Amino acid sequence: MQSDIRVVEIEPRFEDYQARTPLKFGAQVVPACTFFRCRVTVENRRGETADGWGGIFLMDFWAFPSPCVPHEQRVEAMKQVALRYCQLMAASRDFAHPLDLFLEQEEGLREINREVSQQLQLAEEMPFLAALVSASPVDAALHDAFGNANGISTYHGYGPEFMAHDLSRYLGPNFAGKYPDHYLRPHFLPEIPIFHLVGGLDKLTREEVDETDPADGLPNSLEEWIARDGVYCLKVKLRGTDLEWDLERTVAVYEVGRRELDKLGQPQLYLSVDTNEQCESPAYMVEYLQRLRERSLGAYEAVLYLEQPTERDLAAHRFDLREVAALKPVIVDESLTDLESFDLALELGWSGIALKTCKCHSADLLFLAKAAELGLPYTVQDLTNPSLALIHSVGLAARINTLLGVEANSRQFFPFATPEEERRVHQGLFTIRRGVARTDSLQGPGLGYQMEKIGESEAQAKQPKYSRA
């Protein structure tokens, strides 16, 4: 294919940000995080060159929550994997579609992960999920650059005109003659609902706000966020180890949400609940749902789905999720890292999957196709994505048929990690009104970043660059 690309140069950058307020999920509290921003220059077979961009938080708290490896060591391991993956991709001389480039080097990423874990003498090997997070900005940048080099929206480059192989190469004979574009919308949805996160430490009412909260003009309670942004999709972080607290929290969030939305004349309210793997067994969530239905039918009916209640190692106990799924859809998240884990989740009775750009855009395309063919619900969750990561994630969600909307919570916890130039160009993505993000700014080739309007405002400190020899 003349549209196939190869890497000319990769430039990685790491930027540290403090959280506006601590983000609590499961047993983790996130006070700060490192953002990995990546620029990739590619050329196609016609000799046309272009840049592409990607970014993600190296959220070790989520991707590598180890009790025996310190946070600083985990972040360093993720940085090292990111840099070595840049080197690996830059060293390749092959022209290919970005999906093929990723999948052909997937084993290389696994090997890098093993090598870094050994060389840093980590007390336990970094999970492949963390390696995917570390590689995801490079993968996103390749897809963006592919569209830019060929003068097309990247999402228009997933059919036979631009791909040498159909999906049967990776998903088996049932996908013969099928391409990713079969599962995509032809255009971005003009607006998409966003899920607002209610973290374990978040305050619900104005009365709870005190002098310890930031005085920066942003809301400090759920009531205030709803009043300002009109959010009607709420993702509730639960403990998974304290049933009474989880029940009271869910009902309280529902009641606050219902009261504030009534003031706005908004009849809709949806909840998703997430214990981030803290439940010892699925029985906890069965009891939680049954008792929630007894305590507050409104809250129970508002629950749209549950996310990853039990541990991410699906094979460890092979928990059967069918009893939970009979009550509410249960979505696999942390466990979903490859096609093998997808199949095991189905075998164990999970209802659907969570797509995340931090697991790599290429992998999401495969997961999406498989879920759509099987008629499974899927969501698009984020990693408290700011900046380019949010633009990318919302864009993906607006091109597919999610269970409902997209998660977008960086405006709550890391609002200052997005450069002002990006806010200016993509105002509708970063300023939520009526509970939705507007996508009219996703324009032009690539992933729709409009980098020519954004420019590069960040300090141009010397950065390592990797290029073909």
RODODO-119189 format. One record per residue (C-alpha): residue number from 1; x, y, z. Coordinates in nm, 2 decimals. Example, Ala and Ser with C-alpha at 12.3 -4.5 7.8 and 13.67 -1.06 7.14 Angstrom:
REM residues 2
(koltor 1,(1.23,-0.45,0.78)) (koltor 2,(1.37,-0.11,0.71)) 
***
This chain:
REM residues 469
(koltor 1,(0.00,0.00,0.00)) (koltor 2,(0.13,0.34,-0.10)) (koltor 3,(-0.02,0.47,0.22)) (koltor 4,(0.19,0.25,0.45)) (koltor 5,(0.42,0.43,0.68)) (koltor 6,(0.75,0.38,0.86)) (koltor 7,(0.91,0.58,1.14)) (koltor 8,(1.16,0.85,1.07)) (koltor 9,(1.20,0.99,1.42)) (koltor 10,(1.04,0.97,1.76)) (koltor 11,(1.06,1.23,2.03)) (koltor 12,(0.94,1.14,2.38)) (koltor 13,(0.87,1.39,2.66)) (koltor 14,(0.78,1.34,3.03)) (koltor 15,(0.60,1.60,3.23)) (koltor 16,(0.51,1.58,3.60)) (koltor 17,(0.18,1.72,3.74)) (koltor 18,(0.03,1.75,4.08)) (koltor 19,(-0.34,1.65,4.13)) (koltor 20,(-0.57,1.94,4.22)) (koltor 21,(-0.73,1.71,4.47)) (koltor 22,(-0.63,1.35,4.55)) (koltor 23,(-0.79,1.09,4.33)) (koltor 24,(-0.90,0.78,4.52)) (koltor 25,(-1.00,0.45,4.35)) (koltor 26,(-0.99,0.11,4.51)) (koltor 27,(-0.71,0.10,4.76)) (koltor 28,(-0.51,0.37,4.57)) (koltor 29,(-0.48,0.74,4.62)) (koltor 30,(-0.31,0.95,4.34)) (koltor 31,(-0.14,1.27,4.45)) (koltor 32,(0.06,1.33,4.13)) (koltor 33,(0.13,1.17,3.80)) (koltor 34,(0.38,1.18,3.50)) (koltor 35,(0.25,1.25,3.15)) (koltor 36,(0.42,1.09,2.86)) (koltor 37,(0.38,1.30,2.54)) (koltor 38,(0.52,1.17,2.22)) (koltor 39,(0.58,1.31,1.87)) (koltor 40,(0.65,1.07,1.58)) (koltor 41,(0.76,1.16,1.23)) (koltor 42,(0.67,0.91,0.96)) (koltor 43,(0.70,0.88,0.59)) (koltor 44,(0.48,0.68,0.35)) (koltor 45,(0.58,0.49,0.04)) (koltor 46,(0.53,0.80,-0.17)) (koltor 47,(0.80,0.98,0.04)) (koltor 48,(0.55,1.21,0.21)) (koltor 49,(0.63,1.29,0.57)) (koltor 50,(0.42,1.41,0.86)) (koltor 51,(0.42,1.43,1.24)) (koltor 52,(0.18,1.25,1.47)) (koltor 53,(0.11,1.30,1.84)) (koltor 54,(0.00,1.09,2.14)) (koltor 55,(0.00,1.12,2.52)) (koltor 56,(-0.10,0.94,2.83)) (koltor 57,(-0.05,0.95,3.21)) (koltor 58,(0.19,0.68,3.33)) (koltor 59,(-0.06,0.58,3.59)) (koltor 60,(0.13,0.32,3.78)) (koltor 61,(-0.12,0.34,4.06)) (koltor 62,(-0.37,0.17,3.82)) (koltor 63,(-0.15,-0.03,3.58)) (koltor 64,(0.11,-0.15,3.83)) (koltor 65,(-0.04,-0.14,4.18)) (koltor 66,(0.23,-0.34,4.35)) (koltor 67,(0.27,-0.35,4.74)) (koltor 68,(0.63,-0.46,4.71)) (koltor 69,(0.76,-0.22,4.44)) (koltor 70,(0.77,0.15,4.54)) (koltor 71,(0.59,0.41,4.34)) (koltor 72,(0.91,0.58,4.22)) (koltor 73,(1.05,0.26,4.09)) (koltor 74,(0.73,0.17,3.91)) (koltor 75,(0.72,0.50,3.73)) (koltor 76,(1.09,0.47,3.63)) (koltor 77,(1.01,0.12,3.50)) (koltor 78,(0.73,0.26,3.29)) (koltor 79,(0.95,0.54,3.16)) (koltor 80,(1.22,0.29,3.06)) (koltor 81,(0.97,0.07,2.88)) (koltor 82,(0.84,0.38,2.70)) (koltor 83,(1.19,0.49,2.59)) (koltor 84,(1.29,0.14,2.47)) (koltor 85,(0.96,0.10,2.28)) (koltor 86,(1.05,0.43,2.10)) (koltor 87,(1.38,0.28,2.01)) (koltor 88,(1.22,-0.04,1.89)) (koltor 89,(0.97,0.13,1.67)) (koltor 90,(1.23,0.38,1.53)) (koltor 91,(1.47,0.10,1.44)) (koltor 92,(1.22,-0.07,1.21)) (koltor 93,(1.27,-0.02,0.84)) (koltor 94,(0.94,-0.18,0.74)) (koltor 95,(0.65,0.01,0.58)) (koltor 96,(0.31,-0.10,0.71)) (koltor 97,(-0.03,0.02,0.83)) (koltor 98,(0.00,0.14,1.20)) (koltor 99,(-0.22,-0.15,1.32)) (koltor 100,(0.02,-0.40,1.16)) (koltor 101,(0.32,-0.21,1.30)) (koltor 102,(0.18,-0.24,1.65)) (koltor 103,(0.08,-0.61,1.63)) (koltor 104,(0.41,-0.71,1.46)) (koltor 105,(0.60,-0.56,1.76)) (koltor 106,(0.37,-0.68,2.04)) (koltor 107,(0.60,-0.96,2.14)) (koltor 108,(0.89,-0.70,2.13)) (koltor 109,(0.70,-0.49,2.38)) (koltor 110,(0.66,-0.80,2.61)) (koltor 111,(1.03,-0.86,2.58)) (koltor 112,(1.11,-0.50,2.67)) (koltor 113,(0.89,-0.53,2.97)) (koltor 114,(1.07,-0.84,3.09)) (koltor 115,(1.41,-0.69,3.03)) (koltor 116,(1.33,-0.37,3.22)) (koltor 117,(1.18,-0.55,3.51)) (koltor 118,(1.50,-0.76,3.54)) (koltor 119,(1.75,-0.48,3.49)) (koltor 120,(1.58,-0.26,3.74)) (koltor 121,(1.56,-0.56,3.98)) (koltor 122,(1.19,-0.51,4.05)) (koltor 123,(1.06,-0.72,4.33)) (koltor 124,(0.80,-0.84,4.08)) (koltor 125,(0.77,-0.82,3.70)) (koltor 126,(0.58,-0.52,3.58)) (koltor 127,(0.24,-0.64,3.43)) (koltor 128,(0.19,-0.62,3.06)) (koltor 129,(-0.09,-0.37,3.12)) (koltor 130,(0.16,-0.12,3.24)) (koltor 131,(0.38,-0.19,2.93)) (koltor 132,(0.07,-0.12,2.71)) (koltor 133,(0.02,0.21,2.89)) (koltor 134,(0.38,0.30,2.84)) (koltor 135,(0.36,0.22,2.47)) (koltor 136,(0.02,0.38,2.40)) (koltor 137,(0.13,0.73,2.32)) (koltor 138,(0.37,0.60,2.05)) (koltor 139,(0.09,0.38,1.90)) (koltor 140,(-0.15,0.68,1.91)) (koltor 141,(0.11,0.90,1.74)) (koltor 142,(0.16,0.65,1.46)) (koltor 143,(-0.21,0.64,1.39)) (koltor 144,(-0.22,1.02,1.39)) (koltor 145,(0.08,1.05,1.17)) (koltor 146,(-0.06,0.79,0.93)) (koltor 147,(-0.37,1.00,0.87)) (koltor 148,(-0.16,1.32,0.85)) (koltor 149,(0.09,1.17,0.60)) (koltor 150,(-0.19,1.05,0.37)) (koltor 151,(-0.42,1.36,0.41)) (koltor 152,(-0.71,1.17,0.56)) (koltor 153,(-0.89,1.13,0.89)) (koltor 154,(-0.72,0.84,1.05)) (koltor 155,(-1.06,0.68,1.10)) (koltor 156,(-1.11,0.67,0.72)) (koltor 157,(-0.79,0.47,0.69)) (koltor 158,(-0.92,0.14,0.84)) (koltor 159,(-1.07,-0.02,0.52)) (koltor 160,(-0.94,-0.22,0.22)) (koltor 161,(-0.82,0.10,0.04)) (koltor 162,(-0.56,0.15,0.31)) (koltor 163,(-0.50,-0.19,0.47)) (koltor 164,(-0.32,-0.48,0.31)) (koltor 165,(-0.48,-0.73,0.55)) (koltor 166,(-0.83,-0.78,0.68)) (koltor 167,(-0.91,-0.87,1.04)) (koltor 168,(-0.89,-1.24,0.98)) (koltor 169,(-0.52,-1.21,1.01)) (koltor 170,(-0.56,-1.14,1.38)) (koltor 171,(-0.91,-1.25,1.47)) (koltor 172,(-0.96,-1.57,1.27)) (koltor 173,(-1.16,-1.68,0.96)) (koltor 174,(-1.49,-1.54,1.08)) (koltor 175,(-1.35,-1.19,1.01)) (koltor 176,(-1.25,-1.27,0.65)) (koltor 177,(-1.33,-0.96,0.43)) (koltor 178,(-1.39,-0.74,0.74)) (koltor 179,(-1.19,-0.44,0.84)) (koltor 180,(-1.20,-0.20,1.14)) (koltor 181,(-1.40,0.06,0.95)) (koltor 182,(-1.70,-0.19,0.95)) (koltor 183,(-1.74,-0.11,1.32)) (koltor 184,(-1.69,0.26,1.31)) (koltor 185,(-1.92,0.56,1.26)) (koltor 186,(-1.85,0.75,0.93)) (koltor 187,(-1.83,1.07,1.13)) (koltor 188,(-1.78,1.19,1.49)) (koltor 189,(-2.10,1.21,1.69)) (koltor 190,(-2.15,1.59,1.73)) (koltor 191,(-2.17,1.55,2.11)) (koltor 192,(-2.13,1.27,2.36)) (koltor 193,(-2.22,1.23,2.72)) (koltor 194,(-1.93,1.23,2.97)) (koltor 195,(-1.91,1.02,3.29)) (koltor 196,(-1.81,1.24,3.59)) (koltor 197,(-1.60,1.05,3.85)) (koltor 198,(-1.71,1.05,4.21)) (koltor 199,(-1.39,0.94,4.38)) (koltor 200,(-1.37,0.78,4.73)) (koltor 201,(-1.26,1.11,4.88)) (koltor 202,(-1.48,1.34,4.69)) (koltor 203,(-1.73,1.57,4.87)) (koltor 204,(-2.09,1.55,4.76)) (koltor 205,(-2.25,1.86,4.90)) (koltor 206,(-2.16,2.23,4.93)) (koltor 207,(-2.19,2.20,5.31)) (koltor 208,(-1.89,1.96,5.31)) (koltor 209,(-1.66,2.21,5.14)) (koltor 210,(-1.42,2.39,5.38)) (koltor 211,(-1.09,2.58,5.39)) (koltor 212,(-0.89,2.26,5.29)) (koltor 213,(-1.04,2.26,4.95)) (koltor 214,(-0.88,2.45,4.65)) (koltor 215,(-0.98,2.81,4.61)) (koltor 216,(-0.92,2.82,4.23)) (koltor 217,(-1.27,2.88,4.11)) (koltor 218,(-1.35,2.52,4.02)) (koltor 219,(-1.62,2.32,4.19)) (koltor 220,(-1.53,2.13,4.51)) (koltor 221,(-1.84,1.91,4.55)) (koltor 222,(-2.06,1.69,4.33)) (koltor 223,(-2.35,1.94,4.38)) (koltor 224,(-2.14,2.22,4.24)) (koltor 225,(-2.01,2.01,3.94)) (koltor 226,(-2.36,1.92,3.84)) (koltor 227,(-2.48,2.28,3.87)) (koltor 228,(-2.20,2.40,3.65)) (koltor 229,(-2.16,2.12,3.40)) (koltor 230,(-2.50,1.95,3.40)) (koltor 231,(-2.33,1.61,3.43)) (koltor 232,(-2.59,1.33,3.44)) (koltor 233,(-2.36,1.02,3.41)) (koltor 234,(-2.18,0.95,3.73)) (koltor 235,(-1.91,0.69,3.79)) (koltor 236,(-1.90,0.60,4.16)) (koltor 237,(-1.58,0.46,4.31)) (koltor 238,(-1.67,0.20,4.58)) (koltor 239,(-1.45,0.03,4.84)) (koltor 240,(-1.55,-0.33,4.76)) (koltor 241,(-1.46,-0.43,5.12)) (koltor 242,(-1.73,-0.24,5.32)) (koltor 243,(-2.08,-0.32,5.20)) (koltor 244,(-2.26,-0.07,5.42)) (koltor 245,(-2.03,0.22,5.31)) (koltor 246,(-2.07,0.12,4.95)) (koltor 247,(-2.45,0.11,4.98)) (koltor 248,(-2.47,0.44,5.16)) (koltor 249,(-2.23,0.60,4.92)) (koltor 250,(-2.43,0.49,4.61)) (koltor 251,(-2.76,0.60,4.75)) (koltor 252,(-2.61,0.94,4.86)) (koltor 253,(-2.46,1.00,4.52)) (koltor 254,(-2.79,0.91,4.35)) (koltor 255,(-2.99,1.13,4.58)) (koltor 256,(-2.76,1.43,4.54)) (koltor 257,(-2.75,1.38,4.17)) (koltor 258,(-3.12,1.34,4.14)) (koltor 259,(-3.19,1.65,4.34)) (koltor 260,(-2.95,1.87,4.15)) (koltor 261,(-3.05,1.74,3.81)) (koltor 262,(-3.42,1.81,3.90)) (koltor 263,(-3.32,2.17,3.94)) (koltor 264,(-3.19,2.17,3.59)) (koltor 265,(-3.49,2.00,3.45)) (koltor 266,(-3.28,1.70,3.35)) (koltor 267,(-3.48,1.37,3.38)) (koltor 268,(-3.18,1.14,3.31)) (koltor 269,(-2.94,1.01,3.56)) (koltor 270,(-2.70,0.72,3.51)) (koltor 271,(-2.46,0.55,3.75)) (koltor 272,(-2.17,0.32,3.69)) (koltor 273,(-2.00,0.16,3.99)) (koltor 274,(-1.64,0.05,4.02)) (koltor 275,(-1.46,-0.12,4.30)) (koltor 276,(-1.13,-0.15,4.11)) (koltor 277,(-1.09,-0.53,4.18)) (koltor 278,(-1.14,-0.50,4.56)) (koltor 279,(-1.42,-0.76,4.60)) (koltor 280,(-1.30,-1.09,4.73)) (koltor 281,(-1.56,-1.27,4.51)) (koltor 282,(-1.85,-1.19,4.28)) (koltor 283,(-2.08,-1.27,4.58)) (koltor 284,(-2.01,-0.93,4.72)) (koltor 285,(-2.15,-0.75,4.42)) (koltor 286,(-2.46,-0.98,4.41)) (koltor 287,(-2.54,-0.89,4.77)) (koltor 288,(-2.46,-0.52,4.70)) (koltor 289,(-2.70,-0.51,4.41)) (koltor 290,(-2.98,-0.70,4.59)) (koltor 291,(-2.96,-0.48,4.89)) (koltor 292,(-2.93,-0.16,4.68)) (koltor 293,(-3.26,-0.26,4.51)) (koltor 294,(-3.42,-0.30,4.85)) (koltor 295,(-3.28,0.02,4.99)) (koltor 296,(-3.34,0.25,4.69)) (koltor 297,(-3.51,0.12,4.37)) (koltor 298,(-3.42,0.45,4.20)) (koltor 299,(-3.05,0.41,4.27)) (koltor 300,(-3.06,0.05,4.16)) (koltor 301,(-3.24,0.13,3.83)) (koltor 302,(-2.99,0.41,3.77)) (koltor 303,(-2.69,0.17,3.77)) (koltor 304,(-2.61,0.11,3.41)) (koltor 305,(-2.32,-0.13,3.46)) (koltor 306,(-2.05,-0.25,3.70)) (koltor 307,(-1.68,-0.23,3.63)) (koltor 308,(-1.41,-0.49,3.72)) (koltor 309,(-1.53,-0.60,4.07)) (koltor 310,(-1.28,-0.88,4.12)) (koltor 311,(-0.90,-0.92,4.07)) (koltor 312,(-0.74,-0.87,3.73)) (koltor 313,(-0.58,-1.21,3.71)) (koltor 314,(-0.89,-1.39,3.57)) (koltor 315,(-0.72,-1.73,3.59)) (koltor 316,(-0.62,-1.70,3.96)) (koltor 317,(-0.96,-1.81,4.09)) (koltor 318,(-1.17,-1.83,3.77)) (koltor 319,(-1.46,-1.65,3.93)) (koltor 320,(-1.79,-1.70,3.75)) (koltor 321,(-1.96,-1.36,3.69)) (koltor 322,(-2.28,-1.49,3.55)) (koltor 323,(-2.48,-1.43,3.87)) (koltor 324,(-2.37,-1.07,3.88)) (koltor 325,(-2.43,-1.03,3.50)) (koltor 326,(-2.79,-1.15,3.55)) (koltor 327,(-2.86,-0.84,3.76)) (koltor 328,(-2.65,-0.58,3.58)) (koltor 329,(-2.39,-0.58,3.30)) (koltor 330,(-2.04,-0.64,3.44)) (koltor 331,(-1.76,-0.49,3.23)) (koltor 332,(-1.40,-0.62,3.23)) (koltor 333,(-1.13,-0.35,3.25)) (koltor 334,(-0.79,-0.42,3.41)) (koltor 335,(-0.80,-0.78,3.30)) (koltor 336,(-0.84,-0.70,2.93)) (koltor 337,(-0.49,-0.68,2.78)) (koltor 338,(-0.50,-0.92,2.49)) (koltor 339,(-0.72,-1.14,2.29)) (koltor 340,(-0.66,-1.44,2.52)) (koltor 341,(-0.79,-1.24,2.82)) (koltor 342,(-1.09,-1.13,2.62)) (koltor 343,(-1.18,-1.50,2.55)) (koltor 344,(-1.13,-1.60,2.91)) (koltor 345,(-1.35,-1.32,3.03)) (koltor 346,(-1.63,-1.44,2.80)) (koltor 347,(-1.59,-1.79,2.93)) (koltor 348,(-1.63,-1.67,3.28)) (koltor 349,(-1.95,-1.48,3.21)) (koltor 350,(-1.84,-1.12,3.19)) (koltor 351,(-2.10,-0.91,3.00)) (koltor 352,(-1.87,-0.67,2.80)) (koltor 353,(-1.55,-0.48,2.78)) (koltor 354,(-1.39,-0.15,2.87)) (koltor 355,(-1.19,0.01,2.59)) (koltor 356,(-0.91,0.24,2.69)) (koltor 357,(-0.67,0.43,2.46)) (koltor 358,(-0.41,0.37,2.73)) (koltor 359,(-0.41,0.00,2.63)) (koltor 360,(-0.32,0.12,2.27)) (koltor 361,(-0.54,0.24,2.00)) (koltor 362,(-0.45,-0.06,1.78)) (koltor 363,(-0.56,-0.31,2.04)) (koltor 364,(-0.88,-0.12,2.09)) (koltor 365,(-0.96,-0.17,1.72)) (koltor 366,(-0.94,-0.54,1.76)) (koltor 367,(-1.13,-0.55,2.09)) (koltor 368,(-1.40,-0.33,1.93)) (koltor 369,(-1.44,-0.55,1.63)) (koltor 370,(-1.47,-0.87,1.84)) (koltor 371,(-1.71,-0.72,2.08)) (koltor 372,(-1.93,-0.58,1.81)) (koltor 373,(-1.94,-0.91,1.62)) (koltor 374,(-2.05,-1.09,1.94)) (koltor 375,(-2.31,-0.82,2.03)) (koltor 376,(-2.13,-0.73,2.35)) (koltor 377,(-2.17,-0.39,2.52)) (koltor 378,(-1.85,-0.19,2.55)) (koltor 379,(-1.75,0.14,2.72)) (koltor 380,(-1.47,0.39,2.67)) (koltor 381,(-1.30,0.46,3.00)) (koltor 382,(-1.01,0.70,3.06)) (koltor 383,(-0.70,0.72,3.27)) (koltor 384,(-0.78,1.07,3.41)) (koltor 385,(-0.68,1.17,3.05)) (koltor 386,(-0.58,1.54,3.01)) (koltor 387,(-0.45,1.72,2.70)) (koltor 388,(-0.40,1.50,2.39)) (koltor 389,(-0.50,1.19,2.58)) (koltor 390,(-0.85,1.34,2.63)) (koltor 391,(-0.89,1.46,2.27)) (koltor 392,(-0.79,1.11,2.15)) (koltor 393,(-1.02,0.92,2.39)) (koltor 394,(-1.33,1.13,2.33)) (koltor 395,(-1.26,1.11,1.96)) (koltor 396,(-1.25,0.73,1.97)) (koltor 397,(-1.57,0.72,2.17)) (koltor 398,(-1.75,0.95,1.93)) (koltor 399,(-1.66,0.72,1.64)) (koltor 400,(-1.81,0.40,1.79)) (koltor 401,(-2.13,0.28,1.97)) (koltor 402,(-2.04,0.28,2.34)) (koltor 403,(-2.28,0.16,2.61)) (koltor 404,(-2.32,0.53,2.69)) (koltor 405,(-2.07,0.81,2.65)) (koltor 406,(-1.71,0.83,2.76)) (koltor 407,(-1.54,0.89,3.09)) (koltor 408,(-1.36,1.22,3.12)) (koltor 409,(-1.24,1.32,3.47)) (koltor 410,(-0.91,1.51,3.42)) (koltor 411,(-1.11,1.84,3.45)) (koltor 412,(-1.17,1.73,3.81)) (koltor 413,(-0.83,1.61,3.92)) (koltor 414,(-0.57,1.74,3.67)) (koltor 415,(-0.73,2.04,3.51)) (koltor 416,(-0.40,2.22,3.47)) (koltor 417,(-0.22,1.94,3.28)) (koltor 418,(-0.38,2.06,2.96)) (koltor 419,(-0.21,2.35,2.78)) (koltor 420,(-0.42,2.66,2.72)) (koltor 421,(-0.37,2.64,2.34)) (koltor 422,(-0.54,2.29,2.34)) (koltor 423,(-0.83,2.43,2.55)) (koltor 424,(-0.87,2.72,2.30)) (koltor 425,(-0.89,2.50,2.00)) (koltor 426,(-1.09,2.22,2.16)) (koltor 427,(-1.31,2.42,2.39)) (koltor 428,(-1.61,2.19,2.35)) (koltor 429,(-1.41,1.89,2.46)) (koltor 430,(-1.26,2.05,2.77)) (koltor 431,(-1.56,2.26,2.87)) (koltor 432,(-1.86,2.04,2.96)) (koltor 433,(-2.21,2.18,2.94)) (koltor 434,(-2.54,2.00,2.97)) (koltor 435,(-2.33,1.69,3.06)) (koltor 436,(-2.19,1.65,2.71)) (koltor 437,(-1.86,1.71,2.52)) (koltor 438,(-1.89,1.87,2.18)) (koltor 439,(-1.67,1.72,1.91)) (koltor 440,(-1.69,1.99,1.64)) (koltor 441,(-1.32,2.08,1.69)) (koltor 442,(-1.21,1.72,1.58)) (koltor 443,(-1.13,1.82,1.23)) (koltor 444,(-0.88,1.77,0.95)) (koltor 445,(-0.64,1.47,0.90)) (koltor 446,(-0.50,1.24,1.16)) (koltor 447,(-0.69,1.20,1.49)) (koltor 448,(-0.83,1.55,1.46)) (koltor 449,(-0.60,1.72,1.70)) (koltor 450,(-0.55,2.03,1.47)) (koltor 451,(-0.19,2.06,1.59)) (koltor 452,(-0.13,2.33,1.33)) (koltor 453,(-0.36,2.56,1.53)) (koltor 454,(-0.24,2.44,1.87)) (koltor 455,(0.13,2.48,1.80)) (koltor 456,(0.39,2.38,2.05)) (koltor 457,(0.39,2.62,2.35)) (koltor 458,(0.57,2.39,2.60)) (koltor 459,(0.93,2.47,2.68)) (koltor 460,(1.16,2.32,2.42)) (koltor 461,(1.41,2.16,2.65)) (koltor 462,(1.65,1.92,2.48)) (koltor 463,(1.48,1.59,2.44)) (koltor 464,(1.62,1.25,2.34)) (koltor 465,(1.52,1.16,1.98)) (koltor 466,(1.52,0.82,1.82)) (koltor 467,(1.55,0.77,1.45)) (koltor 468,(1.63,0.50,1.19)) (koltor 469,(2.00,0.44,1.15)) 
***
